[in-house]
Amino acid sequence: MPASPEAMVEELTEESCWELLGSAVIGRLALLVDGEVDIFPVNYLVKDRVIFFKSAPGSKLMNIAEHPVAFEVDGTARRDRWSVVVKGRAERMGFDTDIEESGILGLHTLDPTEKRNYVRIVPHTVSGRRFTNARR
């Protein structure tokens, strides 16, 4: 079905993508778990164009560094909806100085489960789109 004349789709610049990533607090991490792709909502933060999140032990940490990951965030602003996708590699952080410098220790998570595993996503690609509907 073709897009309606009232709807516009705009490819976002990388700079705009990072601004939008920095404005949200919850994203979705997609990764391979037990041979299948799974998606996990996570609270996150962005610093120096790297994404950081905390995790409790479990399936998403088992093989996180073995396969590429995708991270998606979306939101709304006025009549616009937007979506940003980051593809890259995830790695568990093991050095206290890296963990402290990232700011991850101050990240508030909505899930009360204790999270003492710290992960960063180093991006290979960042892309995004903005959808505007003049009718709204």
MODELLER restraints for C-alpha pairs under 7 A, 6 or more apart:
rsr = mdl.restraints
at = mdl.atoms
rsr.add(forms.Gaussian(group=physical.xy_distance, feature=features.Distance(at['CA:6:A'], at['CA:133:A']), mean=5.72, stdev=0.5))
rsr.add(forms.Gaussian(group=physical.xy_distance, feature=features.Distance(at['CA:6:A'], at['CA:134:A']), mean=5.32, stdev=0.5))
rsr.add(forms.Gaussian(group=physical.xy_distance, feature=features.Distance(at['CA:6:A'], at['CA:135:A']), mean=6.58, stdev=0.5))
rsr.add(forms.Gaussian(group=physical.xy_distance, feature=features.Distance(at['CA:7:A'], at['CA:131:A']), mean=6.97, stdev=0.5))
rsr.add(forms.Gaussian(group=physical.xy_distance, feature=features.Distance(at['CA:7:A'], at['CA:132:A']), mean=5.56, stdev=0.5))
rsr.add(forms.Gaussian(group=physical.xy_distance, feature=features.Distance(at['CA:7:A'], at['CA:133:A']), mean=4.46, stdev=0.5))
rsr.add(forms.Gaussian(group=physical.xy_distance, feature=features.Distance(at['CA:7:A'], at['CA:134:A']), mean=6.43, stdev=0.5))
rsr.add(forms.Gaussian(group=physical.xy_distance, feature=features.Distance(at['CA:8:A'], at['CA:131:A']), mean=5.70, stdev=0.5))
rsr.add(forms.Gaussian(group=physical.xy_distance, feature=features.Distance(at['CA:8:A'], at['CA:132:A']), mean=5.08, stdev=0.5))
rsr.add(forms.Gaussian(group=physical.xy_distance, feature=features.Distance(at['CA:8:A'], at['CA:133:A']), mean=6.50, stdev=0.5))
rsr.add(forms.Gaussian(group=physical.xy_distance, feature=features.Distance(at['CA:9:A'], at['CA:129:A']), mean=6.61, stdev=0.5))
rsr.add(forms.Gaussian(group=physical.xy_distance, feature=features.Distance(at['CA:9:A'], at['CA:130:A']), mean=5.70, stdev=0.5))
rsr.add(forms.Gaussian(group=physical.xy_distance, feature=features.Distance(at['CA:9:A'], at['CA:131:A']), mean=4.68, stdev=0.5))
rsr.add(forms.Gaussian(group=physical.xy_distance, feature=features.Distance(at['CA:9:A'], at['CA:132:A']), mean=6.49, stdev=0.5))
rsr.add(forms.Gaussian(group=physical.xy_distance, feature=features.Distance(at['CA:10:A'], at['CA:129:A']), mean=5.44, stdev=0.5))
rsr.add(forms.Gaussian(group=physical.xy_distance, feature=features.Distance(at['CA:10:A'], at['CA:130:A']), mean=5.05, stdev=0.5))
rsr.add(forms.Gaussian(group=physical.xy_distance, feature=features.Distance(at['CA:10:A'], at['CA:131:A']), mean=6.48, stdev=0.5))
rsr.add(forms.Gaussian(group=physical.xy_distance, feature=features.Distance(at['CA:11:A'], at['CA:128:A']), mean=6.04, stdev=0.5))
rsr.add(forms.Gaussian(group=physical.xy_distance, feature=features.Distance(at['CA:11:A'], at['CA:129:A']), mean=4.57, stdev=0.5))
rsr.add(forms.Gaussian(group=physical.xy_distance, feature=features.Distance(at['CA:11:A'], at['CA:130:A']), mean=6.52, stdev=0.5))
rsr.add(forms.Gaussian(group=physical.xy_distance, feature=features.Distance(at['CA:12:A'], at['CA:127:A']), mean=6.85, stdev=0.5))
rsr.add(forms.Gaussian(group=physical.xy_distance, feature=features.Distance(at['CA:12:A'], at['CA:128:A']), mean=5.12, stdev=0.5))
rsr.add(forms.Gaussian(group=physical.xy_distance, feature=features.Distance(at['CA:12:A'], at['CA:129:A']), mean=5.26, stdev=0.5))
rsr.add(forms.Gaussian(group=physical.xy_distance, feature=features.Distance(at['CA:12:A'], at['CA:130:A']), mean=6.75, stdev=0.5))
rsr.add(forms.Gaussian(group=physical.xy_distance, feature=features.Distance(at['CA:14:A'], at['CA:126:A']), mean=6.36, stdev=0.5))
rsr.add(forms.Gaussian(group=physical.xy_distance, feature=features.Distance(at['CA:14:A'], at['CA:127:A']), mean=6.53, stdev=0.5))
rsr.add(forms.Gaussian(group=physical.xy_distance, feature=features.Distance(at['CA:17:A'], at['CA:84:A']), mean=6.07, stdev=0.5))
rsr.add(forms.Gaussian(group=physical.xy_distance, feature=features.Distance(at['CA:17:A'], at['CA:127:A']), mean=6.64, stdev=0.5))
rsr.add(forms.Gaussian(group=physical.xy_distance, feature=features.Distance(at['CA:17:A'], at['CA:128:A']), mean=5.94, stdev=0.5))
rsr.add(forms.Gaussian(group=physical.xy_distance, feature=features.Distance(at['CA:18:A'], at['CA:49:A']), mean=6.95, stdev=0.5))
rsr.add(forms.Gaussian(group=physical.xy_distance, feature=features.Distance(at['CA:21:A'], at['CA:73:A']), mean=6.78, stdev=0.5))
rsr.add(forms.Gaussian(group=physical.xy_distance, feature=features.Distance(at['CA:22:A'], at['CA:45:A']), mean=6.95, stdev=0.5))
rsr.add(forms.Gaussian(group=physical.xy_distance, feature=features.Distance(at['CA:22:A'], at['CA:46:A']), mean=5.69, stdev=0.5))
rsr.add(forms.Gaussian(group=physical.xy_distance, feature=features.Distance(at['CA:25:A'], at['CA:43:A']), mean=5.49, stdev=0.5))
rsr.add(forms.Gaussian(group=physical.xy_distance, feature=features.Distance(at['CA:25:A'], at['CA:44:A']), mean=5.76, stdev=0.5))
rsr.add(forms.Gaussian(group=physical.xy_distance, feature=features.Distance(at['CA:25:A'], at['CA:45:A']), mean=6.82, stdev=0.5))
rsr.add(forms.Gaussian(group=physical.xy_distance, feature=features.Distance(at['CA:26:A'], at['CA:41:A']), mean=6.66, stdev=0.5))
rsr.add(forms.Gaussian(group=physical.xy_distance, feature=features.Distance(at['CA:26:A'], at['CA:42:A']), mean=5.56, stdev=0.5))
rsr.add(forms.Gaussian(group=physical.xy_distance, feature=features.Distance(at['CA:26:A'], at['CA:43:A']), mean=4.49, stdev=0.5))
rsr.add(forms.Gaussian(group=physical.xy_distance, feature=features.Distance(at['CA:26:A'], at['CA:44:A']), mean=6.18, stdev=0.5))
rsr.add(forms.Gaussian(group=physical.xy_distance, feature=features.Distance(at['CA:27:A'], at['CA:41:A']), mean=5.66, stdev=0.5))
rsr.add(forms.Gaussian(group=physical.xy_distance, feature=features.Distance(at['CA:27:A'], at['CA:42:A']), mean=5.51, stdev=0.5))
rsr.add(forms.Gaussian(group=physical.xy_distance, feature=features.Distance(at['CA:27:A'], at['CA:43:A']), mean=6.43, stdev=0.5))
rsr.add(forms.Gaussian(group=physical.xy_distance, feature=features.Distance(at['CA:27:A'], at['CA:71:A']), mean=6.70, stdev=0.5))
rsr.add(forms.Gaussian(group=physical.xy_distance, feature=features.Distance(at['CA:27:A'], at['CA:72:A']), mean=5.63, stdev=0.5))
rsr.add(forms.Gaussian(group=physical.xy_distance, feature=features.Distance(at['CA:27:A'], at['CA:73:A']), mean=4.67, stdev=0.5))
rsr.add(forms.Gaussian(group=physical.xy_distance, feature=features.Distance(at['CA:28:A'], at['CA:39:A']), mean=6.21, stdev=0.5))
rsr.add(forms.Gaussian(group=physical.xy_distance, feature=features.Distance(at['CA:28:A'], at['CA:40:A']), mean=5.43, stdev=0.5))
rsr.add(forms.Gaussian(group=physical.xy_distance, feature=features.Distance(at['CA:28:A'], at['CA:41:A']), mean=4.41, stdev=0.5))
rsr.add(forms.Gaussian(group=physical.xy_distance, feature=features.Distance(at['CA:28:A'], at['CA:42:A']), mean=6.06, stdev=0.5))
rsr.add(forms.Gaussian(group=physical.xy_distance, feature=features.Distance(at['CA:28:A'], at['CA:71:A']), mean=5.51, stdev=0.5))
rsr.add(forms.Gaussian(group=physical.xy_distance, feature=features.Distance(at['CA:28:A'], at['CA:72:A']), mean=5.15, stdev=0.5))
rsr.add(forms.Gaussian(group=physical.xy_distance, feature=features.Distance(at['CA:28:A'], at['CA:73:A']), mean=6.45, stdev=0.5))
rsr.add(forms.Gaussian(group=physical.xy_distance, feature=features.Distance(at['CA:29:A'], at['CA:39:A']), mean=5.41, stdev=0.5))
rsr.add(forms.Gaussian(group=physical.xy_distance, feature=features.Distance(at['CA:29:A'], at['CA:40:A']), mean=5.09, stdev=0.5))
rsr.add(forms.Gaussian(group=physical.xy_distance, feature=features.Distance(at['CA:29:A'], at['CA:41:A']), mean=6.24, stdev=0.5))
rsr.add(forms.Gaussian(group=physical.xy_distance, feature=features.Distance(at['CA:29:A'], at['CA:42:A']), mean=6.95, stdev=0.5))
rsr.add(forms.Gaussian(group=physical.xy_distance, feature=features.Distance(at['CA:29:A'], at['CA:70:A']), mean=5.97, stdev=0.5))
rsr.add(forms.Gaussian(group=physical.xy_distance, feature=features.Distance(at['CA:29:A'], at['CA:71:A']), mean=4.58, stdev=0.5))
rsr.add(forms.Gaussian(group=physical.xy_distance, feature=features.Distance(at['CA:29:A'], at['CA:72:A']), mean=6.67, stdev=0.5))
rsr.add(forms.Gaussian(group=physical.xy_distance, feature=features.Distance(at['CA:30:A'], at['CA:37:A']), mean=6.60, stdev=0.5))
rsr.add(forms.Gaussian(group=physical.xy_distance, feature=features.Distance(at['CA:30:A'], at['CA:38:A']), mean=5.62, stdev=0.5))
rsr.add(forms.Gaussian(group=physical.xy_distance, feature=features.Distance(at['CA:30:A'], at['CA:39:A']), mean=4.38, stdev=0.5))
rsr.add(forms.Gaussian(group=physical.xy_distance, feature=features.Distance(at['CA:30:A'], at['CA:40:A']), mean=6.54, stdev=0.5))
rsr.add(forms.Gaussian(group=physical.xy_distance, feature=features.Distance(at['CA:30:A'], at['CA:69:A']), mean=5.81, stdev=0.5))
rsr.add(forms.Gaussian(group=physical.xy_distance, feature=features.Distance(at['CA:30:A'], at['CA:70:A']), mean=5.06, stdev=0.5))
rsr.add(forms.Gaussian(group=physical.xy_distance, feature=features.Distance(at['CA:30:A'], at['CA:71:A']), mean=6.07, stdev=0.5))
rsr.add(forms.Gaussian(group=physical.xy_distance, feature=features.Distance(at['CA:31:A'], at['CA:37:A']), mean=5.39, stdev=0.5))
rsr.add(forms.Gaussian(group=physical.xy_distance, feature=features.Distance(at['CA:31:A'], at['CA:38:A']), mean=5.62, stdev=0.5))
rsr.add(forms.Gaussian(group=physical.xy_distance, feature=features.Distance(at['CA:31:A'], at['CA:39:A']), mean=6.59, stdev=0.5))
rsr.add(forms.Gaussian(group=physical.xy_distance, feature=features.Distance(at['CA:31:A'], at['CA:69:A']), mean=4.99, stdev=0.5))
rsr.add(forms.Gaussian(group=physical.xy_distance, feature=features.Distance(at['CA:31:A'], at['CA:70:A']), mean=6.67, stdev=0.5))
rsr.add(forms.Gaussian(group=physical.xy_distance, feature=features.Distance(at['CA:32:A'], at['CA:38:A']), mean=6.15, stdev=0.5))
rsr.add(forms.Gaussian(group=physical.xy_distance, feature=features.Distance(at['CA:32:A'], at['CA:67:A']), mean=6.98, stdev=0.5))
rsr.add(forms.Gaussian(group=physical.xy_distance, feature=features.Distance(at['CA:33:A'], at['CA:59:A']), mean=6.60, stdev=0.5))
rsr.add(forms.Gaussian(group=physical.xy_distance, feature=features.Distance(at['CA:33:A'], at['CA:60:A']), mean=6.69, stdev=0.5))
rsr.add(forms.Gaussian(group=physical.xy_distance, feature=features.Distance(at['CA:42:A'], at['CA:53:A']), mean=6.92, stdev=0.5))
rsr.add(forms.Gaussian(group=physical.xy_distance, feature=features.Distance(at['CA:43:A'], at['CA:53:A']), mean=6.32, stdev=0.5))
rsr.add(forms.Gaussian(group=physical.xy_distance, feature=features.Distance(at['CA:43:A'], at['CA:109:A']), mean=5.60, stdev=0.5))
rsr.add(forms.Gaussian(group=physical.xy_distance, feature=features.Distance(at['CA:44:A'], at['CA:51:A']), mean=6.71, stdev=0.5))
rsr.add(forms.Gaussian(group=physical.xy_distance, feature=features.Distance(at['CA:44:A'], at['CA:52:A']), mean=5.53, stdev=0.5))
rsr.add(forms.Gaussian(group=physical.xy_distance, feature=features.Distance(at['CA:44:A'], at['CA:53:A']), mean=4.63, stdev=0.5))
rsr.add(forms.Gaussian(group=physical.xy_distance, feature=features.Distance(at['CA:45:A'], at['CA:51:A']), mean=5.84, stdev=0.5))
rsr.add(forms.Gaussian(group=physical.xy_distance, feature=features.Distance(at['CA:45:A'], at['CA:52:A']), mean=5.36, stdev=0.5))
rsr.add(forms.Gaussian(group=physical.xy_distance, feature=features.Distance(at['CA:45:A'], at['CA:53:A']), mean=6.65, stdev=0.5))
rsr.add(forms.Gaussian(group=physical.xy_distance, feature=features.Distance(at['CA:46:A'], at['CA:52:A']), mean=6.27, stdev=0.5))
rsr.add(forms.Gaussian(group=physical.xy_distance, feature=features.Distance(at['CA:47:A'], at['CA:102:A']), mean=6.78, stdev=0.5))
rsr.add(forms.Gaussian(group=physical.xy_distance, feature=features.Distance(at['CA:50:A'], at['CA:120:A']), mean=6.65, stdev=0.5))
rsr.add(forms.Gaussian(group=physical.xy_distance, feature=features.Distance(at['CA:50:A'], at['CA:121:A']), mean=5.95, stdev=0.5))
rsr.add(forms.Gaussian(group=physical.xy_distance, feature=features.Distance(at['CA:50:A'], at['CA:122:A']), mean=5.52, stdev=0.5))
rsr.add(forms.Gaussian(group=physical.xy_distance, feature=features.Distance(at['CA:50:A'], at['CA:123:A']), mean=6.87, stdev=0.5))
rsr.add(forms.Gaussian(group=physical.xy_distance, feature=features.Distance(at['CA:51:A'], at['CA:120:A']), mean=5.49, stdev=0.5))
rsr.add(forms.Gaussian(group=physical.xy_distance, feature=features.Distance(at['CA:51:A'], at['CA:121:A']), mean=5.08, stdev=0.5))
rsr.add(forms.Gaussian(group=physical.xy_distance, feature=features.Distance(at['CA:51:A'], at['CA:122:A']), mean=7.00, stdev=0.5))
rsr.add(forms.Gaussian(group=physical.xy_distance, feature=features.Distance(at['CA:52:A'], at['CA:104:A']), mean=6.52, stdev=0.5))
rsr.add(forms.Gaussian(group=physical.xy_distance, feature=features.Distance(at['CA:52:A'], at['CA:119:A']), mean=5.68, stdev=0.5))
rsr.add(forms.Gaussian(group=physical.xy_distance, feature=features.Distance(at['CA:52:A'], at['CA:120:A']), mean=4.42, stdev=0.5))
rsr.add(forms.Gaussian(group=physical.xy_distance, feature=features.Distance(at['CA:52:A'], at['CA:121:A']), mean=6.41, stdev=0.5))
rsr.add(forms.Gaussian(group=physical.xy_distance, feature=features.Distance(at['CA:53:A'], at['CA:104:A']), mean=6.72, stdev=0.5))
rsr.add(forms.Gaussian(group=physical.xy_distance, feature=features.Distance(at['CA:53:A'], at['CA:118:A']), mean=6.05, stdev=0.5))
rsr.add(forms.Gaussian(group=physical.xy_distance, feature=features.Distance(at['CA:53:A'], at['CA:119:A']), mean=5.45, stdev=0.5))
rsr.add(forms.Gaussian(group=physical.xy_distance, feature=features.Distance(at['CA:53:A'], at['CA:120:A']), mean=6.55, stdev=0.5))
rsr.add(forms.Gaussian(group=physical.xy_distance, feature=features.Distance(at['CA:54:A'], at['CA:115:A']), mean=5.68, stdev=0.5))
rsr.add(forms.Gaussian(group=physical.xy_distance, feature=features.Distance(at['CA:54:A'], at['CA:116:A']), mean=6.67, stdev=0.5))
rsr.add(forms.Gaussian(group=physical.xy_distance, feature=features.Distance(at['CA:54:A'], at['CA:117:A']), mean=5.56, stdev=0.5))
rsr.add(forms.Gaussian(group=physical.xy_distance, feature=features.Distance(at['CA:54:A'], at['CA:118:A']), mean=4.68, stdev=0.5))
rsr.add(forms.Gaussian(group=physical.xy_distance, feature=features.Distance(at['CA:54:A'], at['CA:119:A']), mean=6.17, stdev=0.5))
rsr.add(forms.Gaussian(group=physical.xy_distance, feature=features.Distance(at['CA:55:A'], at['CA:115:A']), mean=4.85, stdev=0.5))
rsr.add(forms.Gaussian(group=physical.xy_distance, feature=features.Distance(at['CA:55:A'], at['CA:116:A']), mean=6.50, stdev=0.5))
rsr.add(forms.Gaussian(group=physical.xy_distance, feature=features.Distance(at['CA:55:A'], at['CA:117:A']), mean=5.07, stdev=0.5))
rsr.add(forms.Gaussian(group=physical.xy_distance, feature=features.Distance(at['CA:55:A'], at['CA:118:A']), mean=6.37, stdev=0.5))
rsr.add(forms.Gaussian(group=physical.xy_distance, feature=features.Distance(at['CA:56:A'], at['CA:113:A']), mean=6.84, stdev=0.5))
rsr.add(forms.Gaussian(group=physical.xy_distance, feature=features.Distance(at['CA:56:A'], at['CA:114:A']), mean=6.22, stdev=0.5))
rsr.add(forms.Gaussian(group=physical.xy_distance, feature=features.Distance(at['CA:56:A'], at['CA:115:A']), mean=4.28, stdev=0.5))
rsr.add(forms.Gaussian(group=physical.xy_distance, feature=features.Distance(at['CA:56:A'], at['CA:116:A']), mean=6.24, stdev=0.5))
rsr.add(forms.Gaussian(group=physical.xy_distance, feature=features.Distance(at['CA:56:A'], at['CA:117:A']), mean=6.14, stdev=0.5))
rsr.add(forms.Gaussian(group=physical.xy_distance, feature=features.Distance(at['CA:64:A'], at['CA:90:A']), mean=6.19, stdev=0.5))
rsr.add(forms.Gaussian(group=physical.xy_distance, feature=features.Distance(at['CA:64:A'], at['CA:91:A']), mean=6.89, stdev=0.5))
rsr.add(forms.Gaussian(group=physical.xy_distance, feature=features.Distance(at['CA:65:A'], at['CA:89:A']), mean=6.67, stdev=0.5))
rsr.add(forms.Gaussian(group=physical.xy_distance, feature=features.Distance(at['CA:65:A'], at['CA:90:A']), mean=5.42, stdev=0.5))
rsr.add(forms.Gaussian(group=physical.xy_distance, feature=features.Distance(at['CA:65:A'], at['CA:91:A']), mean=5.28, stdev=0.5))
rsr.add(forms.Gaussian(group=physical.xy_distance, feature=features.Distance(at['CA:68:A'], at['CA:88:A']), mean=5.59, stdev=0.5))
rsr.add(forms.Gaussian(group=physical.xy_distance, feature=features.Distance(at['CA:68:A'], at['CA:89:A']), mean=4.91, stdev=0.5))
rsr.add(forms.Gaussian(group=physical.xy_distance, feature=features.Distance(at['CA:69:A'], at['CA:87:A']), mean=5.85, stdev=0.5))
rsr.add(forms.Gaussian(group=physical.xy_distance, feature=features.Distance(at['CA:69:A'], at['CA:88:A']), mean=5.60, stdev=0.5))
rsr.add(forms.Gaussian(group=physical.xy_distance, feature=features.Distance(at['CA:69:A'], at['CA:89:A']), mean=5.74, stdev=0.5))
rsr.add(forms.Gaussian(group=physical.xy_distance, feature=features.Distance(at['CA:69:A'], at['CA:90:A']), mean=6.60, stdev=0.5))
rsr.add(forms.Gaussian(group=physical.xy_distance, feature=features.Distance(at['CA:70:A'], at['CA:85:A']), mean=6.81, stdev=0.5))
rsr.add(forms.Gaussian(group=physical.xy_distance, feature=features.Distance(at['CA:70:A'], at['CA:86:A']), mean=5.60, stdev=0.5))
rsr.add(forms.Gaussian(group=physical.xy_distance, feature=features.Distance(at['CA:70:A'], at['CA:87:A']), mean=4.44, stdev=0.5))
rsr.add(forms.Gaussian(group=physical.xy_distance, feature=features.Distance(at['CA:70:A'], at['CA:88:A']), mean=6.49, stdev=0.5))
rsr.add(forms.Gaussian(group=physical.xy_distance, feature=features.Distance(at['CA:71:A'], at['CA:85:A']), mean=5.65, stdev=0.5))
rsr.add(forms.Gaussian(group=physical.xy_distance, feature=features.Distance(at['CA:71:A'], at['CA:86:A']), mean=5.03, stdev=0.5))
rsr.add(forms.Gaussian(group=physical.xy_distance, feature=features.Distance(at['CA:71:A'], at['CA:87:A']), mean=6.40, stdev=0.5))
rsr.add(forms.Gaussian(group=physical.xy_distance, feature=features.Distance(at['CA:72:A'], at['CA:84:A']), mean=5.69, stdev=0.5))
rsr.add(forms.Gaussian(group=physical.xy_distance, feature=features.Distance(at['CA:72:A'], at['CA:85:A']), mean=4.49, stdev=0.5))
rsr.add(forms.Gaussian(group=physical.xy_distance, feature=features.Distance(at['CA:72:A'], at['CA:86:A']), mean=6.38, stdev=0.5))
rsr.add(forms.Gaussian(group=physical.xy_distance, feature=features.Distance(at['CA:73:A'], at['CA:83:A']), mean=5.80, stdev=0.5))
rsr.add(forms.Gaussian(group=physical.xy_distance, feature=features.Distance(at['CA:73:A'], at['CA:84:A']), mean=5.39, stdev=0.5))
rsr.add(forms.Gaussian(group=physical.xy_distance, feature=features.Distance(at['CA:73:A'], at['CA:85:A']), mean=6.65, stdev=0.5))
rsr.add(forms.Gaussian(group=physical.xy_distance, feature=features.Distance(at['CA:74:A'], at['CA:82:A']), mean=5.42, stdev=0.5))
rsr.add(forms.Gaussian(group=physical.xy_distance, feature=features.Distance(at['CA:74:A'], at['CA:83:A']), mean=4.20, stdev=0.5))
rsr.add(forms.Gaussian(group=physical.xy_distance, feature=features.Distance(at['CA:74:A'], at['CA:84:A']), mean=6.24, stdev=0.5))
rsr.add(forms.Gaussian(group=physical.xy_distance, feature=features.Distance(at['CA:75:A'], at['CA:81:A']), mean=5.76, stdev=0.5))
rsr.add(forms.Gaussian(group=physical.xy_distance, feature=features.Distance(at['CA:75:A'], at['CA:82:A']), mean=5.48, stdev=0.5))
rsr.add(forms.Gaussian(group=physical.xy_distance, feature=features.Distance(at['CA:75:A'], at['CA:83:A']), mean=6.70, stdev=0.5))
rsr.add(forms.Gaussian(group=physical.xy_distance, feature=features.Distance(at['CA:76:A'], at['CA:82:A']), mean=6.21, stdev=0.5))
rsr.add(forms.Gaussian(group=physical.xy_distance, feature=features.Distance(at['CA:79:A'], at['CA:132:A']), mean=5.89, stdev=0.5))
rsr.add(forms.Gaussian(group=physical.xy_distance, feature=features.Distance(at['CA:79:A'], at['CA:133:A']), mean=6.09, stdev=0.5))
rsr.add(forms.Gaussian(group=physical.xy_distance, feature=features.Distance(at['CA:79:A'], at['CA:136:A']), mean=5.97, stdev=0.5))
rsr.add(forms.Gaussian(group=physical.xy_distance, feature=features.Distance(at['CA:80:A'], at['CA:130:A']), mean=6.50, stdev=0.5))
rsr.add(forms.Gaussian(group=physical.xy_distance, feature=features.Distance(at['CA:80:A'], at['CA:131:A']), mean=5.50, stdev=0.5))
rsr.add(forms.Gaussian(group=physical.xy_distance, feature=features.Distance(at['CA:80:A'], at['CA:132:A']), mean=4.52, stdev=0.5))
rsr.add(forms.Gaussian(group=physical.xy_distance, feature=features.Distance(at['CA:80:A'], at['CA:133:A']), mean=6.75, stdev=0.5))
rsr.add(forms.Gaussian(group=physical.xy_distance, feature=features.Distance(at['CA:81:A'], at['CA:130:A']), mean=5.74, stdev=0.5))
rsr.add(forms.Gaussian(group=physical.xy_distance, feature=features.Distance(at['CA:81:A'], at['CA:131:A']), mean=5.07, stdev=0.5))
rsr.add(forms.Gaussian(group=physical.xy_distance, feature=features.Distance(at['CA:81:A'], at['CA:132:A']), mean=6.50, stdev=0.5))
rsr.add(forms.Gaussian(group=physical.xy_distance, feature=features.Distance(at['CA:82:A'], at['CA:129:A']), mean=5.64, stdev=0.5))
rsr.add(forms.Gaussian(group=physical.xy_distance, feature=features.Distance(at['CA:82:A'], at['CA:130:A']), mean=4.25, stdev=0.5))
rsr.add(forms.Gaussian(group=physical.xy_distance, feature=features.Distance(at['CA:82:A'], at['CA:131:A']), mean=5.95, stdev=0.5))
rsr.add(forms.Gaussian(group=physical.xy_distance, feature=features.Distance(at['CA:83:A'], at['CA:128:A']), mean=5.44, stdev=0.5))
rsr.add(forms.Gaussian(group=physical.xy_distance, feature=features.Distance(at['CA:83:A'], at['CA:129:A']), mean=5.54, stdev=0.5))
rsr.add(forms.Gaussian(group=physical.xy_distance, feature=features.Distance(at['CA:83:A'], at['CA:130:A']), mean=6.61, stdev=0.5))
rsr.add(forms.Gaussian(group=physical.xy_distance, feature=features.Distance(at['CA:84:A'], at['CA:127:A']), mean=5.71, stdev=0.5))
rsr.add(forms.Gaussian(group=physical.xy_distance, feature=features.Distance(at['CA:84:A'], at['CA:128:A']), mean=4.08, stdev=0.5))
rsr.add(forms.Gaussian(group=physical.xy_distance, feature=features.Distance(at['CA:84:A'], at['CA:129:A']), mean=6.63, stdev=0.5))
rsr.add(forms.Gaussian(group=physical.xy_distance, feature=features.Distance(at['CA:85:A'], at['CA:126:A']), mean=5.85, stdev=0.5))
rsr.add(forms.Gaussian(group=physical.xy_distance, feature=features.Distance(at['CA:85:A'], at['CA:127:A']), mean=5.47, stdev=0.5))
rsr.add(forms.Gaussian(group=physical.xy_distance, feature=features.Distance(at['CA:85:A'], at['CA:128:A']), mean=6.09, stdev=0.5))
rsr.add(forms.Gaussian(group=physical.xy_distance, feature=features.Distance(at['CA:86:A'], at['CA:123:A']), mean=6.13, stdev=0.5))
rsr.add(forms.Gaussian(group=physical.xy_distance, feature=features.Distance(at['CA:86:A'], at['CA:125:A']), mean=5.79, stdev=0.5))
rsr.add(forms.Gaussian(group=physical.xy_distance, feature=features.Distance(at['CA:86:A'], at['CA:126:A']), mean=4.55, stdev=0.5))
rsr.add(forms.Gaussian(group=physical.xy_distance, feature=features.Distance(at['CA:86:A'], at['CA:127:A']), mean=6.64, stdev=0.5))
rsr.add(forms.Gaussian(group=physical.xy_distance, feature=features.Distance(at['CA:87:A'], at['CA:123:A']), mean=5.58, stdev=0.5))
rsr.add(forms.Gaussian(group=physical.xy_distance, feature=features.Distance(at['CA:87:A'], at['CA:124:A']), mean=5.68, stdev=0.5))
rsr.add(forms.Gaussian(group=physical.xy_distance, feature=features.Distance(at['CA:87:A'], at['CA:125:A']), mean=5.27, stdev=0.5))
rsr.add(forms.Gaussian(group=physical.xy_distance, feature=features.Distance(at['CA:87:A'], at['CA:126:A']), mean=6.53, stdev=0.5))
rsr.add(forms.Gaussian(group=physical.xy_distance, feature=features.Distance(at['CA:88:A'], at['CA:121:A']), mean=6.37, stdev=0.5))
rsr.add(forms.Gaussian(group=physical.xy_distance, feature=features.Distance(at['CA:88:A'], at['CA:122:A']), mean=5.58, stdev=0.5))
rsr.add(forms.Gaussian(group=physical.xy_distance, feature=features.Distance(at['CA:88:A'], at['CA:123:A']), mean=4.14, stdev=0.5))
rsr.add(forms.Gaussian(group=physical.xy_distance, feature=features.Distance(at['CA:88:A'], at['CA:124:A']), mean=4.63, stdev=0.5))
rsr.add(forms.Gaussian(group=physical.xy_distance, feature=features.Distance(at['CA:88:A'], at['CA:125:A']), mean=6.70, stdev=0.5))
rsr.add(forms.Gaussian(group=physical.xy_distance, feature=features.Distance(at['CA:89:A'], at['CA:121:A']), mean=5.58, stdev=0.5))
rsr.add(forms.Gaussian(group=physical.xy_distance, feature=features.Distance(at['CA:89:A'], at['CA:122:A']), mean=5.47, stdev=0.5))
rsr.add(forms.Gaussian(group=physical.xy_distance, feature=features.Distance(at['CA:89:A'], at['CA:123:A']), mean=6.53, stdev=0.5))
rsr.add(forms.Gaussian(group=physical.xy_distance, feature=features.Distance(at['CA:90:A'], at['CA:119:A']), mean=6.61, stdev=0.5))
rsr.add(forms.Gaussian(group=physical.xy_distance, feature=features.Distance(at['CA:90:A'], at['CA:120:A']), mean=5.61, stdev=0.5))
rsr.add(forms.Gaussian(group=physical.xy_distance, feature=features.Distance(at['CA:90:A'], at['CA:121:A']), mean=4.33, stdev=0.5))
rsr.add(forms.Gaussian(group=physical.xy_distance, feature=features.Distance(at['CA:90:A'], at['CA:122:A']), mean=6.31, stdev=0.5))
rsr.add(forms.Gaussian(group=physical.xy_distance, feature=features.Distance(at['CA:91:A'], at['CA:119:A']), mean=5.58, stdev=0.5))
rsr.add(forms.Gaussian(group=physical.xy_distance, feature=features.Distance(at['CA:91:A'], at['CA:120:A']), mean=5.59, stdev=0.5))
rsr.add(forms.Gaussian(group=physical.xy_distance, feature=features.Distance(at['CA:91:A'], at['CA:121:A']), mean=6.55, stdev=0.5))
rsr.add(forms.Gaussian(group=physical.xy_distance, feature=features.Distance(at['CA:92:A'], at['CA:118:A']), mean=5.78, stdev=0.5))
rsr.add(forms.Gaussian(group=physical.xy_distance, feature=features.Distance(at['CA:92:A'], at['CA:119:A']), mean=4.42, stdev=0.5))
rsr.add(forms.Gaussian(group=physical.xy_distance, feature=features.Distance(at['CA:92:A'], at['CA:120:A']), mean=6.55, stdev=0.5))
rsr.add(forms.Gaussian(group=physical.xy_distance, feature=features.Distance(at['CA:93:A'], at['CA:99:A']), mean=6.58, stdev=0.5))
rsr.add(forms.Gaussian(group=physical.xy_distance, feature=features.Distance(at['CA:93:A'], at['CA:118:A']), mean=5.41, stdev=0.5))
rsr.add(forms.Gaussian(group=physical.xy_distance, feature=features.Distance(at['CA:93:A'], at['CA:119:A']), mean=5.54, stdev=0.5))
rsr.add(forms.Gaussian(group=physical.xy_distance, feature=features.Distance(at['CA:93:A'], at['CA:120:A']), mean=6.92, stdev=0.5))
